Amino acid sequence: MADPQPSHVLSSPAALRNREPILTALKPHLPASGRVLELAAGSGEHAVHFAAACPALTWQPADLDPDALASIAARRALAGLPNLLPPVRLDASDPESWPDADVVIAINMIHIAPWAATEGLMAGVGRVLPQGGLLFLYGPYIEADVETAPSNLAFDASLRSRNPAWGLRNLDEVAALAGRHGIALAARIAMPANNLSLVFRKA
């Protein structure tokens, strides 16, 4: 197979900035072994970085966008990691298509997608995770009794101007939706740039 062309490889400045803080928040909660399903894996930079740091875990990146899938495949070929699987096309709003997993990760997904994607995410997690399985979310949220940072308010307005179905989600609503699928919020971790890492467990 020919080497992947550089044009196939997407790059995200945000992923380069946040991959190490996210890994620091995520790693203590990961199982010793098992399969991780990363939804909306984008450029593939997180998948490569996390798979390299967690060699005992099998990493399954997934995305819906063809350009993202091509980038993930190219980065996987360049990295040559035995525990990083080929990317799969997956629509988060269609939970019946998901492969089994012990961990599900979604980084910067639910605010750049319609609410139906979050509904599908929670239904899928409720279906595929074993008891005690981990759901890890990262991104900006709106919280009751917590002042929203001006940068997050501006980001929310920008998202909604691009697509009215997008926007920062209310953490209480996300947690309530998760609870309806047997998934409980176990930890809230403050992150740089007014983001949160959220750890959920399957009951």
N, C-alpha and C positions, 0 to 999 in steps of 0.2 A: 504494500500500500504506500502511495506517495506521501511525503511529508505534508501536513496541512499548510495551506497558504496563509500568510499573515493576514490577508484581507478577511479571513473567516473569524479571526480572534477579536472579540469585542473587549473593551476595557471600561471599567467603571471607577472613576476617582473615589466615589463613596465606598466602594467595596475595598479598595486598597487602604482607606483610612480606618474602616470599622472592622475589618476581618479579625485583627488581633484582639481588640476589646470584646467582640462577640465570642470568640473562641474562649477567652478567659471566663466569661459569664456562663458559657454553655458546658464546658468540659467537665466541671464537677458533677453535673447532673446526668452525664451520659452513662449508659451501661458498659460493662467491661467488654462485651461483644454484642453483635447483632447487626441489623440492617437499619440504616438511616435513609429516609426518603426526604430529599430536599425539594420542596415545591418552588416554582418560580425562580429557578436557579440562575437565570439571567446569563451573564457573561461566563459563568463557570469559575470565577476567581475564588468565591467562597468554597465551592466544592473541592477544588484542588488543595486549597490551604488547609481545610478541615480534614480531608482524607489523609493528607500527609502527616498531620499532627495526631491522628487517631488510627494507626495502622491495624488495630484489632477490630475495627468497625468496617462494614461494607457500606459504601456510600453510593446511593442511587439518586443522581440529579435528574430533575424533570422540569419541563417548561412546555408552554403552548406555542411560543413564537419560533418560527423556523430559523431566524437569524440567531436567536439564543441557543437553540439546539446545535446549530453548526459551530458556534463559538465554544460551547461546552465540549463537543466532540474534538475540536482542534486542541483545546487546552488539555484534555485528557490524553490525547496522543503525545503531546509535548511532554507531559508530566511523567507518563509511564508508570503510574501507581497501580499496583495489582488489586487494591481494594476499591478503586474508583470505577464504577460500572459505566457502560455507554449510556448516554442520556436517553430518556423516554419522553414521548409527547404525552402530556397529561393536562387535562382541563380540571382545575381545582373545583369547579362547579359541577363536575360529574364524578361523584365519589365512587360510583360502581366500577370505575376503570382503574382504581388504584391497586398497585401491588402491595403485598403484605409488608409491614415494617414494624420495628420495635421503637423507632423514634421518627417523628415527623417535624421538619423544620420549615418555617416560612419567614424569610427575611425581607422586609420592606415590600410585602405583597398586598395586605388587605386594604391599605389606603389607596393603592393604585389599581383597583379592581372594583367592580360592582359588589354590593352587599351579598349578592347571590354567590359570589366566590367564597366569602367567609362562611356562608351557610353550608356550601358544599365542603369547605375545609373541615368544619366541625363534624359534619355527617361522616366524612371519610375517615377522620381520626377516630371517631367513635366506632367505626366498622373495622378498621384494620389493626388498631393498637391492641396489644394484650393488656391484661390487668397490670397496672403500674407503669404502663408505657408512657413515653414522654412526648409532649407537644411543646415546641419552643418557638415563640414568636418574637420578632424584633421590629421596632419601628416607633414612630411617634403616635401618641394617643391623647385623647381628651379625657381628663379625670375629674370626677366630682370633688369639690373642695380643694382642688389643686389648680393654681393659676396657670393657664396655658401660656407658654412663652410666646412673645410677639413673633419670633421666627416661625413657630409652628402655626400660628394663626395665618401668617402670610403664605406659608406653604399650603395650608388647607384651602385658602382662597384661590391660589394658583391652580391646584388640582381640580377644584370644582369649576373653574373657568375653562379648563381643558376638556372636562367631562363631568357633567352634573352628577353622575353615578359614583364618582370617586370622592375621596376626602378622608380626613382623619376620623377614626372611629372612636366611639365612646367606650372606654374600658369596661364599664359596668355592663354595657350591652353585649360586648364580646364575651365576657365571663358568663353572663346569663345564658347566652346561646350555647357556649361550651357545656355548661351544666346540664342543659337539656339532652346532651348526648353522652352524659356520664363522665365528663372531663372537668376536673376542678383546678382552679388557679392555686398553685402551691407557692409561687415566689414571684415577686416584682423586684427587678433589679434596675436601678437608675443607671443610665449609660450616658456617654458624652453626647453633646449636641442635642440635648433635650429629647433623647430617645429612651425607650424602655426595652429590656429583655423580660419576657414573661414565660414562666415555667408552669405548664399544666401537666397533670397526671390523670391517667385513665383509672377510674374507680374500679 
